[in-house]
């Protein structure tokens, strides 16, 4: 297929099949003609969207969560989700929250055929590129274009506006969402969880300041979660060095390569939360049984090797869940 034909097909798929999360009529959404992708060997943004949209051919639903135009960008890019045809207690897969962590979104694209087969019988919600501009620019934050010692960076995964304050559980830790993208993403999760309750949540991350990887297990079983233990095996099988004990660079205790539940105001804490505060009212949270966050050492391994490890994680875990 020529480049022109592929671009036309992509525009057609987005224009016809994009549906907002609230279930209203479809909307047109055109990707910019020119999308510059950070040149470190990562898959171009447009090709990622092409891969993700092949799920439509298997009957998956496409939701446009939001359009994102962070500081120092001059066009919008969509944050999308794809839902399997079958609803019910679901496996949620997130990647690309931090733009300088490209292995996750690329791994999702590599595992698309596996997800199609899994989705034939099991409910799945996939948010494959949570921060598309971040991926394109190799940058994490939404509100600042470069690192700042005086301005706190805003992540698309911030969930402080929904998580209870430690001193007063009737109010959230933050009065408002840190960004429109964080607000849209978290609201999408809560709205979609009505039909696709969060049974398992998998979030693909990396860290360029560590030399050994580890796994956060935010779910009810903590460091003893069998899926977390299996994830360590998969990472080791793929040549990822694992920090088996000691502490993370944030001072969190590591047991067998796994860190139990932490309070970090992330979207992963939200996924595991029993109680949240929405629009000033306490309510039940997603309470996912298993919430795993994978951290691979970005500087210690090539992008190809990290991507292969993340793809293996997806394939192994959905095989076990199946």
Secondary structure, DSSP 8 states (H G I E B T S, - for coil): --HHHHHHHHHHHHHHHEEETT----------S-----SSS---HHHHHHHHHGGGGGT-EEEEEEEE--TT--S-EEEEEEE-SS-SSEEEEEE-SSTT--HHHHHHHHTHHHHHHHHTTS-EEEE--TTHHHHHHT---SS-SS--SSS----TT--TTTBB-SS-TTSBSSSS-SSHHHHHHHHHHHHHTTTS-EEEEEEEEEETT-SSBEEEE-STTGGG-HHHHHHHHHHHHTT--B--EEE-TTS-EEETTEE------SHHHHHH-SEEEETTEEEE----SEEEEEEEETTTS-HHHHHHHHHHHHHHHHHHH-
